[in-house]
């Protein structure tokens, strides 16, 4: 899968429509965007099950496998994501 700017723009627009206040792309989509295996996102601002509803909608609309995690509460894992990931919002 190719993770390019048009794909990122679609992700950001949908995430904002669900209320995302912070969105970070991480994993293979950042490390090797032309050969990404899936899309990994970390997000703030979307409560409870709405976060997983967004993930399902993104998977359907993008036709790509997607993993999503909340940035809240902070943990070593989310700190790693913030350090190594690419902020989209």
N, C-alpha and C positions, 0 to 999 in steps of 0.2 A: 504494500500500500504506500502511496505517496502522500506525505503530510506536507501540503503546500499552503500558501497564504489564503487561498480561497477556502480550503477546508477549515483552517483556523478561524476565518471570518464567520463561517457558518456556526462553528462551535460557540464562539463568543456571543453571537446574536441570540442563539437559543438559550445559552446559559443566563444571559441578561434577562431574557423574558421570564425566567423562573426565579429571578431575584438574586442571582449571584453577585457578590460584592468583591470576590477575589477568586481568580481562576489560574491554576498553574498546570502547564503541560510538563510531563516528565517521562522518563523511560526511553524506549527505543525511538519514539516520535521526536525526541530532542537529540538523542545521540546519533541516530542514522535515519533522518526524516524520509529519505527516498526509499528505504527498505524497512520501514517500521512494521512490526508484527501486529501491533494494536495501538490504541490510543489510551494513554494513562493520564487522568486528570485528577487534580486535587482542588477542592472548592470550599468556599465559605459563603454564607448568606442564604443557603437553601435548606430549610428545616426538614427533618425527618425523612419520610418516604418520598417527598418531592424530589430529593436528590437522586433517588433510584428511578423515579419517573423520568427525570431528565436523561439519565443514562440510557434508559430503554428507548426514548425518543431519538437520542443521538445515534444509537446503534441502527435504528430503523432508517433514519433519514440519510445517514452517511454510508450505510452498508458496510460498516466496519465493527470489529470487535472493540469493546471499550471497557475500561475499568475506571471506577470513580471512587474517591475517598474524601471524607470531610477533613478539613484542616483544623477543626475544633472537636475535641480539645487537643491542644498541642502535645506532641510526643516526639521522641527521637526520630521516628519515621517522617513525621510531617516537617520537622526541622531539616532533615536531609532533603526532602522534596523542595522546600523553599530555597535551599542552598544550591542544589543541582538543576532544578527545573527552570522553565521559561515562563515568566509571568505573562499571562494573556489579559488579565484584568487586575 
